[in-house]
Amino acid sequence: MSKVNILHLIEGAKQAEGLTVIIDVFRAISLECYLYDMGVKEIRPIGSVEDAFVLHEKMPDSVLIGERNGKKCDGFDFGNSPSTVLPDAVKGKTILHTTSAGTQGIVNATKATEIITGSLVNAKAVAAYIKKKQPKVVSLVCMGNAGVRPAAEDELCAEYIKSLVAGTELPDFEHRVADLQRHGGEHFFDENRQEIYPKEDFFMCIKYDKFPFIIKIKKDEVGFVTQREYVL
């Protein structure tokens, strides 16, 4: 049996060891799953907005996607919203993705032996991959809000993955998912913030076990790059 540890925020990413799962339900990692489902070629997670622009100069056909404080970065093609990305604009493209939490976890997990990402939409696939690999240590890193404040949705996702790995049932799971609308996902239902947080994003991000694949993080001569791998 693997030892499964739940860690938190950017500091948790820095401490993560073994097979490390970077979790960001609202919205970065959920979005990346939807992007692969839309047919993107690859996704390159990037730490800073400046580095994203530099790489975009070298890859002019790439698509810039990302946010700071929830808002689409100035000069980017899309924000971090899965419901507003146009499939025809990203199909077959390289995506340059930078966010306040999810991609920060990737670049800070320097002690990990392997990095994958996780969210509710592919939690069962993540658990299946962990059980297949049988690593000694698993680090589930809840990235939270901007990587500095805990988020209920990420904590729930980590608990769910851990329960699936252990083969146990997580009590009241479906109720807790639905309850995120009032505790964790309230901003998606604020009429004054729909431009940044469309309510459609909430429902897309809580569709647990929708995708049968995981997203692996690799590194090449350019930087971090992700790879989809079907598990279920």
KOLTORMI-149987 format. One record per residue: residue in three letters; x, y, z of N, C-alpha, C, O in turn. Coordinates in pm, whole numbers, padded with zeros to 5 digits, always signed. Example, Ala and Ser with C-alpha at 12.3 -4.5 7.8 and 13.67 -1.06 7.14 Angstrom:
! residues 2
ALA+01319-00569+00780+01230-00450+00780+01320-00330+00780+01424-00332+00846/SER+01285-00225+00708+01367-00106+00714+01290+00003+00787+01341+00114+00804/
END
This chain:
! residues 232
MET+00083-00120+00000+00000+00000+00000+00087+00125+00000+00186+00134+00072/SER+00048+00219-00079+00118+00348-00081+00081+00429+00042-00030+00421+00093/LYS+00177+00508+00089+00148+00605+00194+00101+00733+00125+00175+00793+00047/VAL-00022+00773+00153-00082+00887+00085-00090+01005+00181-00160+01000+00282/ASN-00017+01111+00149-00016+01233+00231-00093+01344+00160-00081+01360+00039/ILE-00171+01419+00235-00240+01536+00181-00168+01661+00228-00155+01686+00348/LEU-00119+01740+00131-00044+01861+00160-00123+01981+00106-00223+01965+00037/HIS-00074+02099+00140-00155+02217+00113-00072+02334+00058+00036+02365+00108/LEU-00127+02397-00046-00080+02526-00097+00061+02518-00156+00116+02409-00172/ILE+00119+02631-00188+00251+02634-00251+00355+02572-00159+00445+02502-00206/GLU+00345+02596-00030+00440+02536+00064+00430+02384+00061+00531+02315+00072/GLY+00308+02334+00047+00290+02189+00036+00352+02134-00091+00409+02025-00090/ALA+00341+02210-00201+00404+02167-00326+00556+02157-00310+00619+02065-00362/LYS+00613+02251-00238+00758+02250-00215+00802+02130-00132+00914+02082-00146/GLN+00712+02081-00046+00745+01968+00042+00710+01833-00020+00752+01729+00030/ALA+00634+01832-00127+00581+01709-00184+00692+01615-00230+00790+01657-00291/GLU+00673+01487-00199+00769+01383-00238+00696+01269-00306+00574+01257-00297/GLY+00773+01184-00373+00715+01068-00438+00628+01107-00557+00654+01208-00623/LEU+00526+01027-00583+00430+01058-00689+00342+01172-00640+00265+01156-00546/THR+00354+01286-00702+00287+01407-00656+00172+01444-00749+00187+01449-00871/VAL+00056+01468-00688-00064+01507-00763-00097+01652-00728-00131+01683-00613/ILE-00087+01740-00825-00121+01881-00805-00271+01898-00833-00317+01872-00944/ILE-00344+01941-00731-00491+01949-00738-00537+02094-00741-00501+02173-00654/ASP-00617+02128-00841-00677+02261-00850-00810+02247-00924-00816+02252-01047/VAL-00917+02228-00845-01049+02201-00903-01107+02324-00972-01156+02316-01085/PHE-01101+02440-00903-01153+02567-00957-01037+02658-00996-01002+02740-00910/ARG-00973+02656-01115-01025+02588-01230-00914+02527-01314-00942+02455-01409/ALA-00790+02553-01280-00679+02527-01373-00670+02383-01421-00662+02358-01542/ILE-00673+02288-01327-00652+02149-01369-00778+02094-01436-00769+02013-01529/SER-00894+02136-01390-01018+02097-01459-01015+02149-01602-01050+02077-01696/LEU-00974+02274-01618-00966+02333-01752-00873+02252-01841-00906+02227-01957/GLU-00758+02210-01790-00663+02135-01874-00725+02004-01923-00699+01961-02035/CYS-00805+01940-01838-00874+01818-01882-00970+01850-01997-00975+01777-02096/TYR-01045+01957-01983-01137+01996-02090-01061+02035-02216-01108+02008-02327/LEU-00946+02099-02201-00866+02137-02318-00822+02014-02397-00829+02012-02520/TYR-00776+01911-02325-00738+01788-02396-00859+01725-02463-00848+01669-02572/ASP-00974+01734-02397-01096+01681-02458-01134+01759-02583-01201+01706-02671/MET-01093+01885-02591-01119+01969-02708-01019+01940-02821-01035+01990-02932/GLY-00917+01861-02792-00825+01822-02897-00697+01902-02908-00637+01908-03015/VAL-00655+01965-02798-00529+02040-02806-00412+01945-02828-00419+01827-02793/LYS-00305+01998-02885-00185+01917-02910-00111+01888-02780-00075+01773-02752/GLU-00087+01992-02703-00016+01979-02575-00041+02105-02494-00082+02209-02547/ILE-00015+02094-02363-00027+02209-02273+00107+02228-02203+00166+02133-02153/ARG+00153+02352-02201+00278+02384-02133+00248+02473-02012+00218+02591-02029/PRO+00256+02416-01890+00235+02496-01770+00354+02589-01747+00470+02548-01759/ILE+00326+02714-01716+00431+02815-01703+00409+02895-01575+00295+02925-01539/GLY+00518+02928-01506+00507+02998-01379+00465+03143-01389+00378+03187-01314/SER+00523+03217-01481+00497+03361-01485+00435+03404-01618+00452+03339-01721/VAL+00363+03516-01613+00304+03574-01734+00415+03614-01831+00403+03594-01952/GLU+00523+03670-01778+00635+03715-01861+00696+03598-01938+00726+03609-02057/ASP+00716+03485-01870+00772+03367-01936+00678+03313-02044+00722+03260-02146/ALA+00547+03327-02019+00450+03282-02119+00462+03364-02247+00456+03309-02357/PHE+00478+03495-02233+00493+03581-02351+00624+03551-02425+00627+03551-02548/VAL+00730+03525-02351+00859+03492-02413+00846+03365-02497+00893+03359-02610/LEU+00781+03262-02439+00765+03137-02512+00670+03153-02631+00687+03089-02734/HIS+00571+03239-02615+00478+03265-02724+00549+03327-02844+00513+03300-02959/GLU+00650+03409-02818+00731+03467-02927+00802+03357-03005+00816+03366-03127/LYS+00846+03252-02934+00917+03142-02999+00819+03045-03065+00855+02974-03159/MET+00695+03042-03014+00592+02954-03067+00472+03038-03107+00370+03037-03037/PRO+00479+03112-03217+00375+03208-03253+00238+03147-03278+00137+03217-03272/ASP+00233+03017-03305+00104+02951-03330+00040+02900-03200-00067+02839-03203/SER+00106+02924-03087+00054+02877-02958-00060+02968-02911-00078+03079-02961/VAL-00135+02919-02814-00249+02992-02758-00220+03023-02611-00185+02934-02534/LEU-00234+03149-02573-00209+03193-02435-00337+03183-02354-00438+03245-02388/ILE-00332+03106-02246-00447+03090-02158-00399+03109-02014-00299+03051-01974/GLY-00472+03191-01936-00431+03205-01797-00499+03319-01725-00574+03397-01784/GLU-00472+03328-01595-00534+03430-01512-00441+03475-01402-00345+03407-01365/ARG-00473+03593-01350-00419+03642-01224-00535+03705-01148-00608+03788-01203/ASN-00552+03665-01023-00668+03708-00944-00799+03673-01013-00897+03746-01004/GLY-00798+03560-01084-00918+03514-01152-00938+03573-01290-01004+03511-01373/LYS-00884+03691-01316-00906+03762-01442-00810+03715-01550-00695+03681-01524/LYS-00860+03715-01673-00776+03682-01789-00657+03777-01793-00673+03898-01778/CYS-00539+03722-01813-00418+03805-01822-00426+03895-01945-00471+03852-02051/ASP-00385+04018-01929-00385+04112-02042-00302+04056-02156-00190+04009-02136/GLY-00357+04061-02276-00286+04013-02393-00300+03864-02419-00246+03813-02517/PHE-00373+03793-02332-00393+03649-02350-00516+03623-02436-00603+03709-02451/ASP-00520+03503-02493-00634+03466-02578-00757+03430-02497-00869+03466-02532/PHE-00735+03358-02388-00845+03316-02302-00803+03325-02156-00684+03324-02123/GLY-00904+03332-02069-00878+03324-01926-00879+03178-01882-00857+03087-01963/ASN-00903+03156-01753-00895+03022-01695-01032+02955-01689-01055+02867-01606/SER-01121+02995-01777-01260+02953-01774-01289+02846-01879-01283+02875-01998/PRO-01320+02722-01837-01346+02617-01936-01469+02642-02022-01475+02596-02136/SER-01566+02716-01970-01689+02738-02047-01674+02845-02154-01760+02857-02241/THR-01566+02923-02149-01551+03031-02247-01442+03005-02351-01427+03083-02445/VAL-01366+02897-02336-01266+02862-02437-01339+02808-02561-01428+02725-02550/LEU-01300+02856-02678-01361+02813-02803-01285+02692-02858-01167+02705-02892/PRO-01350+02576-02867-01279+02455-02912-01207+02472-03045-01096+02423-03061/ASP-01268+02542-03140-01204+02559-03272-01076+02642-03264-00990+02632-03351/ALA-01064+02724-03160-00947+02810-03145-00828+02737-03083-00715+02784-03091/VAL-00854+02622-03020-00746+02552-02949-00715+02414-03008-00609+02357-02979/LYS-00803+02360-03088-00781+02225-03142-00651+02218-03219-00625+02299-03308/GLY-00568+02118-03183-00441+02098-03251-00332+02195-03211-00223+02192-03269/LYS-00358+02282-03115-00263+02387-03078-00185+02352-02952-00225+02267-02872/THR-00070+02419-02937+00004+02417-02811-00052+02528-02722-00062+02643-02764/ILE-00087+02491-02600-00144+02586-02505-00036+02627-02404+00029+02542-02344/LEU-00018+02757-02387+00071+02810-02283-00018+02855-02170-00098+02948-02186/HIS-00006+02790-02054-00102+02806-01945-00033+02852-01817+00057+02785-01767/THR-00076+02966-01765-00021+03014-01638-00135+03062-01549-00224+03134-01594/THR-00132+03020-01421-00238+03056-01328-00179+03089-01191-00059+03075-01168/SER-00267+03134-01102-00223+03176-00969-00195+03058-00875-00120+03072-00779/ALA-00256+02942-00904-00243+02829-00812-00191+02703-00881-00081+02656-00852/GLY-00271+02647-00972-00238+02517-01031-00100+02508-01092-00023+02418-01057/THR-00066+02599-01182+00066+02590-01246+00178+02625-01149+00292+02583-01168/GLN+00146+02702-01045+00247+02732-00943+00284+02606-00865+00399+02589-00824/GLY+00187+02519-00845+00216+02392-00778+00313+02307-00859+00402+02244-00804/ILE+00294+02306-00990+00381+02227-01077+00524+02277-01070+00617+02197-01053/VAL+00543+02407-01084+00681+02459-01089+00750+02454-00953+00872+02461-00946/ASN+00672+02441-00844+00731+02437-00710+00752+02297-00655+00814+02281-00550/ALA+00702+02195-00723+00714+02058-00673+00849+01998-00713+00856+01900-00787/THR+00953+02059-00664+01089+02023-00708+01142+01893-00646+01239+01837-00695/LYS+01079+01845-00538+01125+01721-00473+01050+01598-00522+01084+01486-00486/ALA+00949+01619-00604+00867+01507-00651+00946+01417-00746+01027+01465-00825/THR+00920+01287-00738+00982+01195-00833+00901+01187-00962+00955+01155-01069/GLU+00771+01216-00952+00684+01220-01069+00570+01315-01036+00523+01319-00922/ILE+00526+01394-01134+00415+01487-01113+00303+01457-01212+00325+01446-01333/ILE+00183+01444-01157+00063+01442-01240-00032+01546-01180-00006+01601-01074/THR-00141+01572-01249-00237+01668-01196-00368+01597-01169-00393+01487-01220/GLY-00453+01661-01087-00580+01598-01054-00688+01699-01023-00660+01809-00974/SER-00810+01661-01051-00926+01743-01015-01044+01647-01004-01030+01527-01027/LEU-01158+01698-00968-01275+01611-00956-01309+01544-01088-01355+01430-01090/VAL-01286+01614-01199-01330+01560-01328-01251+01437-01372-01297+01364-01460/ASN-01134+01413-01313-01061+01290-01347-01008+01218-01223-00908+01148-01230/ALA-01075+01236-01110-01027+01181-00983-01014+01028-00987-00916+00973-00938/LYS-01112+00960-01045-01107+00814-01047-00989+00765-01131-00926+00665-01098/ALA-00960+00835-01240-00845+00799-01323-00714+00821-01247-00622+00740-01258/VAL-00706+00929-01171-00587+00956-01090-00566+00843-00989-00455+00793-00973/ALA-00673+00804-00921-00663+00696-00822-00621+00564-00888-00539+00490-00833/ALA-00676+00536-01005-00641+00413-01077-00493+00414-01115-00426+00311-01109/TYR-00442+00530-01156-00301+00540-01192-00212+00516-01070-00111+00447-01080/ILE-00250+00573-00957-00173+00553-00834-00171+00405-00796-00066+00352-00760/LYS-00285+00340-00805-00291+00198-00769-00210+00113-00866-00152+00011-00827/LYS-00206+00154-00992-00128+00080-01091+00022+00096-01067+00099+00001-01080/LYS+00063+00217-01031+00206+00246-01011+00258+00194-00878+00375+00157-00867/GLN+00173+00190-00776+00211+00143-00642+00336+00213-00587+00429+00146-00543/PRO+00341+00346-00589+00459+00415-00533+00460+00404-00381+00355+00385-00318/LYS+00577+00417-00322+00585+00411-00175+00516+00531-00112+00447+00519-00011/VAL+00535+00648-00173+00478+00772-00118+00400+00845-00226+00446+00859-00339/VAL+00281+00892-00188+00199+00977-00276+00173+01108-00203+00135+01108-00086/SER+00192+01220-00272+00163+01351-00216+00048+01413-00295+00061+01442-00414/LEU-00065+01433-00228-00179+01500-00288-00175+01645-00242-00197+01674-00125/VAL-00147+01737-00334-00126+01876-00298-00248+01960-00336-00278+01978-00454/CYS-00317+02010-00233-00435+02096-00253-00386+02239-00271-00338+02300-00176/MET-00398+02293-00393-00337+02422-00421-00416+02541-00367-00361+02649-00348/GLY-00546+02522-00342-00623+02628-00278-00639+02753-00363-00622+02749-00485/ASN-00671+02862-00297-00691+02991-00364-00559+03065-00374-00500+03103-00274/ALA-00514+03085-00498-00387+03154-00526-00269+03087-00459-00163+03147-00445/GLY-00286+02962-00419-00176+02888-00360-00144+02927-00217-00044+02880-00162/VAL-00227+03013-00156-00195+03062-00021-00311+03045+00077-00290+03059+00198/ARG-00433+03016+00028-00548+02999+00118-00619+02868+00083-00644+02840-00034/PRO-00652+02787+00184-00718+02659+00157-00850+02677+00083-00919+02777+00099/ALA-00884+02577+00001-01009+02579-00075-01080+02446-00053-01020+02339-00066/ALA-01208+02453-00019-01285+02334+00015-01288+02232-00098-01283+02112-00074/GLU-01296+02281-00222-01307+02189-00335-01180+02106-00355-01188+01989-00393/ASP-01065+02165-00330-00939+02092-00345-00922+01990-00232-00874+01879-00254/GLU-00961+02030-00110-00954+01938+00004-01044+01817-00021-01005+01704+00006/LEU-01166+01843-00071-01260+01735-00099-01205+01642-00207-01216+01520-00196/CYS-01146+01700-00310-01089+01619-00418-00978+01528-00366-00972+01410-00401/ALA-00892+01582-00281-00783+01502-00224-00838+01389-00138-00790+01275-00146/GLU-00937+01418-00056-00999+01315+00028-01061+01206-00059-01052+01087-00027/TYR-01124+01247-00168-01190+01151-00257-01088+01060-00324-01106+00939-00329/ILE-00981+01119-00376-00876+01038-00439-00815+00941-00338-00794+00824-00369/LYS-00789+00990-00217-00731+00904-00113-00825+00788-00080-00779+00676-00060/SER-00954+00815-00073-01050+00709-00043-01056+00607-00156-01068+00487-00130/LEU-01048+00653-00281-01049+00561-00394-00925+00472-00395-00934+00353-00426/VAL-00811+00530-00361-00687+00451-00355-00698+00344-00246-00654+00231-00264/ALA-00758+00382-00134-00770+00290-00021-00885+00190-00039-00894+00091+00033/GLY-00972+00217-00137-01086+00129-00159-01196+00147-00057-01273+00054-00031/THR-01205+00266+00001-01308+00294+00100-01403+00400+00045-01370+00472-00049/GLU-01521+00409+00104-01621+00506+00059-01606+00634+00139-01590+00631+00261/LEU-01611+00747+00071-01604+00877+00137-01747+00918+00176-01831+00940+00089/PRO-01774+00928+00306-01911+00958+00350-01961+01091+00294-01887+01190+00288/ASP-02087+01093+00253-02155+01215+00209-02085+01283+00092-02094+01405+00077/PHE-02015+01205+00008-01937+01268-00100-02026+01350-00193-01996+01466-00219/GLU-02132+01291-00243-02217+01364-00339-02278+01488-00275-02290+01592-00340/HIS-02317+01478-00149-02371+01595-00079-02265+01703-00067-02294+01822-00085/ARG-02142+01664-00036-02034+01762-00021-02000+01828-00154-01966+01947-00158/VAL-02008+01753-00262-01984+01812-00395-02091+01918-00422-02058+02029-00463/ALA-02216+01884-00401-02324+01979-00424-02313+02100-00333-02346+02212-00373/ASP-02265+02078-00211-02255+02186-00112-02146+02288-00148-02142+02396-00091/LEU-02059+02253-00242-01957+02349-00285-02019+02475-00344-01956+02580-00348/GLN-02142+02464-00390-02210+02582-00444-02225+02691-00338-02227+02810-00369/ARG-02235+02648-00212-02249+02744-00102-02122+02763-00022-02103+02865+00045/HIS-02032+02663-00030-01910+02669+00050-01789+02636-00037-01743+02522-00042/GLY-01739+02738-00105-01621+02720-00189-01641+02774-00330-01548+02828-00390/GLY-01763+02757-00382-01789+02802-00518-01888+02916-00528-01948+02938-00634/GLU-01905+02989-00418-02004+03098-00416-01981+03202-00524-02076+03259-00578/HIS-01853+03227-00556-01821+03333-00651-01877+03306-00791-01895+03398-00870/PHE-01903+03177-00822-01959+03145-00953-02107+03184-00964-02165+03181-01073/PHE-02167+03219-00853-02309+03253-00852-02333+03398-00811-02446+03438-00781/ASP-02226+03476-00811-02235+03620-00787-02261+03688-00921-02175+03685-01009/GLU-02377+03748-00936-02415+03809-01064-02318+03917-01108-02307+03946-01227/ASN-02248+03978-01013-02154+04085-01047-02018+04033-01091-01932+04111-01132/ARG-01997+03901-01084-01866+03844-01118-01873+03741-01230-01779+03664-01250/GLN-01984+03740-01302-02003+03639-01407-01903+03653-01521-01872+03554-01588/GLU-01852+03772-01544-01754+03790-01651-01624+03715-01621-01556+03668-01712/ILE-01592+03705-01492-01469+03635-01451-01498+03490-01413-01422+03400-01447/TYR-01609+03468-01341-01643+03336-01290-01782+03293-01339-01878+03297-01261/PRO-01795+03253-01465-01927+03211-01515-01978+03091-01436-01902+03001-01401/LYS-02107+03091-01408-02163+02980-01329-02148+02846-01402-02144+02741-01339/GLU-02139+02852-01536-02118+02727-01612-01987+02659-01571-01978+02536-01571/ASP-01887+02738-01535-01758+02681-01493-01776+02591-01371-01717+02484-01363/PHE-01857+02637-01277-01879+02558-01155-01928+02419-01190-01873+02319-01142/PHE-02030+02411-01272-02090+02281-01302-01996+02195-01386-01997+02072-01373/MET-01914+02257-01470-01816+02180-01546-01709+02122-01454-01663+02009-01475/CYS-01669+02197-01353-01560+02155-01265-01602+02053-01161-01516+01984-01105/ILE-01732+02040-01131-01775+01942-01031-01825+01812-01093-01875+01725-01021/LYS-01813+01796-01225-01855+01672-01289-01751+01563-01262-01666+01533-01346/TYR-01759+01507-01144-01653+01415-01101-01651+01288-01188-01754+01237-01231/ASP-01528+01242-01210-01500+01119-01285-01549+01124-01430-01585+01022-01488/LYS-01550+01242-01487-01594+01258-01627-01492+01205-01726-01529+01147-01828/PHE-01363+01225-01697-01259+01191-01794-01178+01069-01749-01143+01058-01632/PRO-01149+00976-01842-01079+00852-01807-00928+00861-01821-00860+00760-01835/PHE-00875+00983-01816-00731+00999-01836-00670+01085-01726-00738+01158-01654/ILE-00537+01072-01715-00460+01160-01627-00376+01252-01715-00362+01230-01836/ILE-00320+01354-01653-00228+01444-01723-00094+01438-01651-00082+01475-01534/LYS+00007+01391-01722+00142+01380-01668+00221+01507-01698+00201+01571-01801/ILE+00311+01540-01609+00399+01655-01630+00538+01604-01666+00598+01526-01592/LYS+00586+01648-01778+00722+01615-01822+00802+01745-01835+00748+01854-01819/LYS+00929+01731-01864+01013+01848-01889+01101+01820-02010+01163+01714-02019/ASP+01106+01916-02101+01194+01903-02217+01285+02024-02226+01299+02099-02128/GLU+01348+02045-02341+01444+02154-02354+01377+02292-02347+01444+02393-02326/VAL+01247+02296-02364+01174+02423-02360+01123+02454-02220+01126+02570-02177/GLY+01078+02351-02149+01023+02371-02015+00926+02259-01982+00937+02149-02035/PHE+00829+02286-01893+00731+02186-01858+00633+02164-01974+00596+02258-02044/VAL+00594+02039-01991+00496+02005-02093+00412+01889-02040+00464+01801-01971/THR+00283+01889-02072+00196+01785-02022+00168+01681-02129+00181+01704-02249/GLN+00128+01564-02079+00099+01452-02169-00024+01380-02114-00027+01342-01997/ARG-00123+01361-02198-00243+01288-02157-00218+01138-02165-00158+01089-02261/GLU-00263+01065-02064-00252+00919-02065-00383+00857-02017-00427+00883-01905/TYR-00443+00777-02101-00568+00711-02063-00540+00600-01962-00444+00523-01977/VAL-00624+00592-01861-00604+00495-01752-00724+00402-01742-00707+00283-01719/LEU-00842+00454-01757-00965+00374-01741-01021+00329-01876-01123+00262-01881/
END
